[in-house]
Amino acid sequence: MPILYKDEEKKKMLLLQFERCKGCSICIEACPRGVLKEGDKQNHRLVYPPIYAPEGDKNCTLCESCMIACPDFAIYVVEVPEE
């Protein structure tokens, strides 16, 4: 499962279930920081799931807006597992 962003300080990461995404772009629109963009790789549904593409000093804050907005539960924030 692709990790889009990982914050070691907060011990959380943003994950994407690539094949579950239906390409609706709701997560991209919901992101207050604008760090998600349409990707260039197709999944089995022939859509382009989002990628993490921050501009300048903008980074993901792991606010969970994308996760809450996603109707298919394809993108979500989880805690980094202890090793």
C-alpha positions in Angstrom: 0.0 0.0 0.0 1.6 3.3 -1.1 2.7 5.7 1.6 1.9 9.2 0.3 3.4 11.1 3.2 5.1 10.1 6.5 5.7 12.4 9.5 8.2 10.9 11.9 7.6 13.7 14.5 3.8 13.0 14.7 4.4 9.3 14.1 1.6 9.2 11.5 1.4 8.6 7.8 -1.0 9.1 4.9 -1.8 5.9 3.0 -3.5 5.3 -0.3 -5.2 2.1 -1.4 -4.2 2.6 -5.0 -6.6 0.1 -6.6 -9.6 1.1 -4.4 -9.5 4.7 -5.7 -12.2 5.6 -8.3 -10.5 8.8 -9.3 -13.3 11.2 -8.1 -10.7 13.8 -6.9 -12.7 14.6 -3.8 -9.7 14.1 -1.6 -7.7 16.6 -3.8 -10.5 19.2 -3.4 -10.8 18.6 0.3 -7.1 19.1 1.1 -6.7 22.5 2.7 -3.0 22.6 2.0 -3.3 21.6 -1.7 -0.6 18.9 -1.5 -2.6 16.2 -3.4 -2.6 16.2 -7.2 -3.9 13.8 -9.8 -1.3 11.2 -10.5 0.0 10.0 -13.8 -0.3 6.2 -13.1 -3.6 4.4 -13.9 -5.1 1.8 -11.6 -7.3 -1.2 -12.7 -10.3 1.2 -12.9 -8.4 3.2 -15.5 -8.4 6.3 -13.4 -5.5 8.3 -12.0 -5.3 8.1 -8.2 -3.8 11.1 -6.3 -0.1 11.6 -5.5 1.5 13.7 -2.9 2.9 16.8 -4.6 3.6 19.6 -2.2 4.6 23.0 -3.6 7.2 25.2 -1.8 7.1 24.8 1.9 3.6 23.3 2.1 3.5 19.9 3.7 0.7 17.6 4.7 -0.5 18.3 8.3 -2.3 15.0 8.5 -5.5 16.8 9.2 -7.5 13.9 7.8 -9.7 16.1 5.6 -8.9 13.8 2.6 -9.7 10.7 4.6 -13.1 12.1 5.8 -14.0 13.2 2.3 -13.1 10.0 0.5 -16.4 8.0 -0.3 -14.4 4.8 -0.9 -12.1 4.8 2.1 -9.1 4.7 -0.3 -7.0 7.3 1.5 -6.4 7.5 5.2 -4.1 8.6 8.1 -2.7 5.9 10.4 -0.2 5.8 13.2 3.3 4.6 12.3 3.7 1.1 13.8 6.3 0.6 16.5 9.3 -1.3 15.3 
